[in-house]
């Protein structure tokens, strides 16, 4: 029954109960190691609802920290000698050029440098890139990128739409530049077809009978102010690519979509035309709670450091839940006593569930706090009016309060105690009572982990994944210092009693679909 981990529900700033187990609600359930916890709000936070802020930019190759003001000017790439191979995406090295392989170096009698890949043996001479100095290669490559046809085409488009974007932005100051540019481009595209201007001014023309004349005058003014744009590139280059593809013999000569997209929006389809790229920058991000703006994650500013100044994760606050079968526990204990890992004939955790049967499982509860907790489990009740939509299975769990001991560092080094000598699921084992029946309740206590037994009863028509919503509520006494009483008398204050609840999605296994009975051929 050991399958996917128990998933924890993130309310995403909502206090409502989790939605039903539908595929559309799967985005609200996350593993415990991917969640955060806000101690100010006492709420679980996920990567979807936290606020992300960039702390620093750095190059992953040279670990050089880049100021935020220089990131946009450098187009989010390293300004030093850090380049990526266009073929294998490995880091390139700057090496001297072999004089025997270059007639140009022999004539000028000076040393030249190229970019060389130590993995795929690619070098920059394949695209005609040779450098005079080993320093400042990024600026030299930047000049080549600025002179590329795609960059010049983008600059022409910007200059072409600048007269239209400026008045539109001044009329709507509350809109951002990106929205204004998108609206202006959309209106221009619709006006080209001859009906966009009329539909966009429909509300204004309905106010008076003379609205149509104003529309025509405004349209004529736009046509005069904004002439027709003509591209620098014609159809000749596309025809050359078509002719080159017709005579193609090796598919490796065609650049992949990943390679073409890494260069420009209109990269060459020929692999021989791919150029080395400056290494993209990476960033370290800080994360805050969306409600109270409390810092949840703050990494060190230095690029060489992998530590965090602040790291508040949910695994340090919420109990960890783990589901297993008694057969899985006995199998792992038996495997440790043998030299061979594989046990022929043993039932592993990947065994499918069968409809119409009853299964027992263990739910391990691990306390990460330094204070003991009292924990209570509750199944999600069916909503009124949904009697016909009940799942084809029933789960039984202990309803009384379960106590879990506090976490202690010394327990990390304890050896396994009380290894089972027989299968845990058999009568007389540690998971059974004196009469040999399965025990619903506390089965085992060890260090800061308590195991409770549960029961699953499958209906005959059960099929698919068996999972259910489980509400976990735990209470503990906080030892935080309390405020001094108002009367000024010093005395021993009682520890504060805190209660927290969260929802989880427990996956118990999968019931395979029924196989259709094969038709028996009639006797001949």
C-alpha positions in Angstrom: 0.0 0.0 0.0 3.0 2.3 0.0 2.4 4.6 -2.9 2.6 8.3 -3.3 3.4 10.3 -0.1 0.6 11.8 2.0 -0.3 15.1 0.4 -1.0 18.2 2.5 -3.7 20.7 1.6 -2.8 24.4 1.2 -5.7 26.7 1.7 -4.0 29.5 -0.3 -5.4 32.3 2.0 -8.8 30.6 2.3 -10.3 29.1 5.4 -12.8 26.8 3.7 -12.6 23.0 3.7 -10.7 21.4 0.9 -12.7 20.7 -2.3 -13.7 17.1 -3.2 -11.3 14.7 -4.6 -11.5 15.8 -8.2 -8.7 16.0 -10.8 -9.3 19.8 -11.0 -8.5 20.1 -7.3 -5.2 18.3 -7.4 -3.2 21.6 -7.5 -4.1 22.3 -3.8 -2.4 19.1 -2.5 1.4 19.1 -2.1 4.1 17.0 -0.5 5.2 18.1 2.9 8.8 18.9 1.8 7.5 21.5 -0.7 5.4 23.6 1.7 6.2 26.6 3.9 4.7 27.7 7.2 4.0 31.2 8.5 4.3 31.4 12.3 2.6 34.8 12.4 -0.6 33.6 10.6 -0.3 29.9 11.7 -1.1 28.9 8.1 0.4 26.6 5.5 1.8 28.3 2.4 2.7 26.7 -0.9 4.7 27.9 -3.9 1.6 29.2 -5.6 0.5 31.6 -2.9 3.8 33.0 -1.6 5.2 36.3 -2.8 8.5 36.0 -4.5 11.2 38.7 -4.6 14.5 38.5 -6.3 17.4 39.0 -3.8 20.4 38.9 -6.1 21.5 38.0 -9.6 24.6 36.0 -10.3 26.4 34.0 -13.0 26.3 30.2 -12.4 29.7 29.8 -14.0 31.9 32.5 -12.6 29.7 33.2 -9.6 30.0 36.9 -10.2 27.2 39.0 -8.6 25.5 41.3 -11.0 23.8 44.5 -9.8 20.1 44.8 -10.5 20.6 47.9 -12.5 22.9 46.1 -14.9 20.7 43.1 -15.5 18.4 44.7 -18.1 21.3 46.5 -19.8 23.1 43.2 -20.2 19.9 41.4 -21.4 20.0 39.1 -18.4 23.3 37.5 -19.4 26.8 37.4 -18.0 29.0 40.3 -19.1 32.2 38.3 -18.6 33.8 35.5 -20.6 31.1 32.9 -19.9 29.6 31.4 -23.0 27.4 28.3 -23.8 28.0 25.9 -26.6 25.2 26.0 -29.2 25.4 22.3 -29.7 25.6 20.7 -26.3 25.0 23.7 -24.0 28.3 23.1 -22.2 30.4 26.0 -21.0 33.0 27.2 -23.6 36.6 27.9 -22.8 38.8 30.6 -24.4 41.9 29.0 -25.9 44.6 30.3 -28.3 44.1 29.5 -31.9 46.5 27.1 -33.6 48.7 29.1 -36.0 49.1 26.1 -38.3 45.3 26.0 -39.0 44.9 29.7 -39.7 46.6 31.5 -42.6 45.3 34.8 -41.2 47.2 34.4 -38.0 50.5 33.7 -39.9 50.1 36.8 -42.1 49.5 39.1 -39.2 52.0 37.3 -36.9 49.9 37.7 -33.8 48.1 35.4 -31.5 44.3 34.9 -31.9 41.8 33.3 -29.6 38.7 31.2 -30.2 35.9 29.6 -28.1 36.3 25.9 -27.6 34.0 23.2 -26.2 35.8 20.4 -24.3 32.8 18.1 -24.6 31.7 18.1 -28.2 34.9 19.6 -29.7 33.0 22.5 -31.2 34.9 25.8 -31.8 33.9 29.3 -32.9 35.8 29.0 -36.2 32.8 27.1 -37.5 30.9 30.3 -37.6 33.8 32.6 -38.4 34.3 34.0 -34.9 38.0 34.7 -34.0 39.0 37.2 -31.3 42.1 39.3 -31.0 42.1 39.4 -27.2 41.0 36.9 -24.5 39.3 39.6 -22.5 36.1 41.5 -23.2 34.6 38.8 -25.4 31.1 39.5 -24.2 31.2 43.0 -25.5 32.5 41.9 -28.8 29.8 39.3 -29.1 27.2 41.8 -27.9 28.1 44.0 -30.9 27.5 41.1 -33.2 24.1 40.4 -31.6 23.1 44.1 -32.0 23.9 44.0 -35.7 21.9 40.8 -36.3 18.8 41.1 -38.5 16.4 40.2 -35.8 17.7 42.9 -33.5 17.5 45.5 -36.2 14.0 44.4 -37.1 12.8 44.8 -33.5 14.3 48.3 -33.3 12.5 49.2 -36.5 9.2 47.9 -35.1 9.8 50.0 -31.9 10.4 53.1 -33.9 7.4 52.5 -36.1 4.9 52.2 -33.2 6.4 54.9 -31.0 4.2 57.7 -32.4 1.1 55.7 -31.6 2.2 54.3 -28.2 3.1 57.7 -26.7 -0.3 59.4 -27.0 -2.1 56.1 -25.9 0.1 55.9 -22.8 -0.6 59.6 -21.9 -4.3 59.1 -22.2 -4.3 56.1 -19.9 -1.7 56.7 -17.2 -3.0 53.9 -15.0 -2.1 51.3 -17.5 1.4 49.8 -17.7 3.6 50.2 -20.7 3.2 46.5 -21.6 -0.6 46.7 -21.6 -0.6 49.9 -23.6 1.7 48.4 -26.2 -0.4 45.3 -26.4 -3.6 47.3 -26.9 -2.1 49.5 -29.5 -0.7 46.6 -31.4 -4.1 44.9 -31.2 -5.9 47.9 -32.4 -3.5 48.5 -35.3 -3.9 44.9 -36.4 -7.7 45.2 -36.3 -7.7 48.5 -38.1 -5.7 46.9 -40.9 -8.7 44.7 -41.7 -11.0 47.7 -41.8 -13.4 47.0 -38.9 -11.5 47.4 -35.7 -11.9 51.1 -35.4 -15.6 51.0 -35.9 -16.2 48.3 -33.2 -13.8 50.0 -30.7 -15.8 53.3 -31.0 -19.2 51.7 -30.9 -20.1 53.1 -27.5 -19.0 56.6 -28.4 -20.9 56.7 -31.7 -24.1 55.6 -30.0 -24.0 58.8 -28.0 -24.7 61.0 -31.0 -25.6 60.9 -34.7 -22.4 62.6 -35.8 -20.2 59.8 -34.3 -19.5 58.2 -37.6 -17.9 61.4 -39.0 -15.6 61.6 -36.0 -14.6 58.0 -36.5 -13.7 58.6 -40.2 -11.6 61.7 -39.3 -9.8 59.8 -36.5 -9.1 56.9 -38.9 -7.7 59.2 -41.5 -5.5 60.9 -38.9 -4.2 57.5 -37.7 -3.4 56.4 -41.3 -1.5 59.6 -41.9 0.4 59.4 -38.7 1.2 55.7 -38.9 2.4 54.6 -42.3 2.5 51.0 -43.4 5.4 49.0 -42.0 7.7 47.2 -44.3 10.1 44.5 -43.1 13.8 44.5 -43.9 13.7 40.8 -44.8 11.9 39.7 -47.9 10.9 36.3 -49.2 14.4 35.5 -50.6 15.8 34.1 -47.4 12.8 31.8 -46.9 13.1 30.5 -50.5 16.8 29.8 -49.8 15.9 27.7 -46.7 13.3 25.8 -48.7 15.9 24.9 -51.4 18.4 23.9 -48.7 15.9 21.6 -47.1 15.1 19.9 -50.4 18.8 19.0 -50.8 19.2 17.9 -47.2 20.7 14.5 -46.6 21.5 14.4 -42.8 18.9 15.4 -40.2 21.6 16.4 -37.8 22.2 19.5 -40.0 18.9 21.0 -39.0 18.9 23.0 -35.7 16.4 21.8 -33.1 13.6 24.0 -31.8 15.5 24.3 -28.4 18.6 25.6 -30.2 16.6 28.0 -32.4 14.6 29.4 -29.5 17.7 30.0 -27.4 19.2 32.4 -29.9 16.4 34.7 -31.3 12.8 34.6 -32.1 13.7 34.0 -35.8 16.8 31.8 -35.6 18.4 30.0 -38.5 17.3 26.4 -39.2 20.8 25.4 -40.1 22.9 23.9 -37.3 26.0 25.3 -38.9 24.8 28.9 -38.3 24.3 28.5 -34.6 26.4 30.9 -32.6 27.7 30.8 -29.0 25.5 32.5 -26.4 26.4 34.4 -23.3 25.5 32.4 -20.2 22.0 33.4 -18.8 22.0 34.8 -15.3 20.4 33.0 -12.3 18.8 34.6 -9.2 18.3 33.9 -5.6 14.7 34.5 -4.5 13.1 35.5 -1.2 9.6 34.4 -0.3 7.1 36.1 1.9 3.7 35.3 3.3 1.0 36.9 1.1 -1.1 37.9 4.1 1.3 39.4 6.7 4.4 39.8 4.5 6.4 37.7 6.9 9.7 36.4 5.5 9.6 32.7 4.9 12.7 32.1 2.8 15.7 34.4 2.6 19.0 33.0 1.1 22.5 34.3 1.7 23.4 37.2 -0.6 26.7 35.6 -1.7 26.6 33.5 -4.8 29.0 30.9 -3.4 26.9 30.2 -0.3 24.1 27.6 -0.3 22.8 28.6 3.2 19.7 30.5 4.2 19.3 33.4 6.6 15.7 32.5 7.1 14.1 29.1 6.2 10.7 28.4 7.7 9.4 25.2 6.1 6.3 23.2 7.0 8.2 20.0 7.9 9.5 21.8 11.0 6.0 22.6 12.3 3.5 19.9 10.9 3.6 16.3 11.9 4.7 14.0 9.1 2.3 11.2 8.1 3.4 8.0 6.4 1.2 5.1 5.3 2.3 1.5 5.1 1.0 -2.0 5.2 1.8 -4.5 7.9 3.2 -6.7 5.1 5.5 -3.9 4.0 6.9 -3.5 7.6 7.5 -7.2 8.0 9.1 -7.4 4.5 11.5 -4.6 5.3 12.5 -6.1 8.6 13.0 -9.5 7.0 15.0 -8.0 4.2 17.5 -6.4 6.7 18.2 -9.9 8.1 19.0 -11.4 4.7 21.9 -10.8 2.4 19.7 -10.7 -0.6 17.3 -7.8 -1.0 14.8 -9.5 -3.2 12.5 -12.1 -1.5 10.9 -14.5 -3.9 7.2 -14.8 -3.4 7.0 -11.8 -1.0 4.2 -9.3 -1.4 5.7 -5.9 -2.0 4.0 -2.5 -1.5 3.2 -2.2 -5.2 0.5 -4.9 -5.0 -2.8 -3.7 -6.3 -5.9 -3.8 -4.1 -8.7 -6.2 -4.9 -12.4 -5.2 -4.6 -14.5 -6.8 -2.0 -11.6 -7.3 0.5 -10.5 -5.8 3.8 -7.1 -4.4 4.3 -5.2 -3.2 7.3 -2.7 -0.3 7.2 -0.4 1.6 9.6 -0.3 5.4 9.8 3.0 6.7 11.3 2.8 10.1 13.0 6.2 11.9 13.5 6.4 14.9 15.7 9.0 17.5 14.6 8.4 19.8 17.6 10.4 19.9 20.8 7.2 19.7 22.7 4.9 16.6 23.0 1.7 16.9 21.0 -1.8 15.4 21.3 -3.2 14.5 17.9 -6.6 13.7 16.7 -7.6 12.3 13.3 -11.0 12.9 11.7 -12.4 11.8 8.3 -14.2 14.3 6.1 -17.9 13.7 6.5 -20.1 13.5 3.4 -21.9 16.6 2.5 -25.7 16.6 2.8 -27.4 15.5 -0.4 -24.4 13.5 -1.7 -25.5 10.1 -0.5 -25.4 8.8 -4.0 -21.8 10.0 -4.5 -20.2 8.2 -1.6 -16.9 6.4 -2.4 -17.1 2.6 -2.8 -14.9 2.1 0.3 -14.9 2.8 4.0 -11.9 3.7 6.2 -11.8 3.2 10.0 -9.3 5.1 12.1 -9.0 5.7 15.9 -11.2 8.5 17.1 -9.5 9.1 20.5 -6.6 11.4 21.1 -3.1 10.1 20.2 -0.1 11.4 22.1 3.3 11.7 20.3 6.5 12.4 22.2 8.7 15.4 21.6 11.6 15.4 19.1 15.0 14.9 20.7 18.3 15.0 18.8 19.7 12.0 20.8 17.0 9.8 19.2 18.5 10.2 15.8 21.3 7.8 16.7 19.1 5.1 18.3 19.3 1.7 16.8 16.2 -0.2 15.7 14.6 -1.8 18.7 12.2 -4.7 19.0 12.5 -6.0 15.4 9.6 -8.2 14.5 10.3 -11.9 14.4 7.1 -12.7 12.6 4.7 -11.0 10.2 3.1 -8.0 11.9 -0.3 -8.7 10.3 -0.6 -12.3 11.7 -2.5 -12.9 14.9 -0.3 -12.7 18.0 2.0 -10.0 16.4 2.6 -6.6 17.9 -0.1 -5.1 15.7 -2.8 -7.4 17.1 -4.6 -7.6 20.4 -4.6 -10.5 22.8 -7.3 -12.3 20.8 -5.5 -12.0 17.5 -7.7 -9.3 16.1 -6.5 -6.2 14.2 -6.0 -3.3 16.6 -7.5 0.1 15.7 -5.5 2.5 17.8 -1.9 3.0 18.9 0.2 0.1 17.7 3.7 1.2 18.4 5.6 4.1 20.1 9.2 4.8 19.3 11.1 8.0 19.9 9.0 10.8 18.4 7.0 8.5 16.2 3.7 6.8 17.0 2.0 4.3 14.7 -1.8 3.8 14.7 -3.7 1.0 13.0 -6.4 1.5 10.4 -8.8 -0.6 8.4 -9.9 -0.3 4.8 -13.0 -2.1 3.5 -13.5 -2.1 -0.3 -16.8 -2.6 -2.0 -17.3 -5.1 -4.8 -17.6 -2.3 -7.3 -14.5 -0.4 -6.2 -12.2 0.8 -8.9 -9.4 3.3 -9.3 -7.4 5.2 -6.7 -8.4 4.8 -3.1 -7.8 8.1 -1.3 -9.6 10.2 1.2 -9.4 13.5 3.0 -8.1 13.4 6.6 -8.3 16.3 9.1 -5.3 16.3 11.5 -5.7 18.4 14.6 -2.8 18.6 17.2 -2.4 20.5 20.4 0.8 21.3 22.3 1.9 23.6 25.1 4.2 26.4 24.0 7.1 27.3 26.2 7.4 30.8 24.7 7.9 33.6 27.3 4.6 35.3 28.2 4.0 38.9 28.8 4.2 40.2 32.3 0.8 40.5 34.2 -0.8 43.9 34.3 -0.6 44.1 38.1 3.2 43.9 38.0 3.4 40.9 40.2 6.0 38.4 39.1 4.9 34.9 39.0 5.1 31.7 37.1 2.8 31.8 34.1 1.2 28.7 32.6 2.5 27.7 29.2 0.2 28.6 26.3 -2.0 25.9 24.8 -1.9 26.1 21.0 -4.1 24.2 18.6 -3.6 23.8 14.8 -5.5 21.8 12.2 -4.7 21.0 8.6 -6.1 18.8 5.8 -4.3 15.9 4.1 -5.0 13.6 1.2 -4.1 10.0 2.1 -3.5 7.6 -0.8 -4.0 3.9 0.2 -3.5 2.2 -3.2 -5.1 1.5 -6.5 -7.9 -0.9 -7.5 -7.2 -2.2 -11.0 -10.1 -2.3 -13.5 -11.9 -5.5 -14.0 -10.6 -7.6 -16.9 -13.4 -8.6 -19.3 -14.0 -12.4 -19.4 -12.7 -13.9 -22.6 -15.4 -15.4 -24.7 -15.1 -19.2 -24.9 -15.2 -20.4 -28.6 -18.0 -22.9 -29.3 -16.9 -26.5 -29.8 -16.4 -27.5 -33.3 
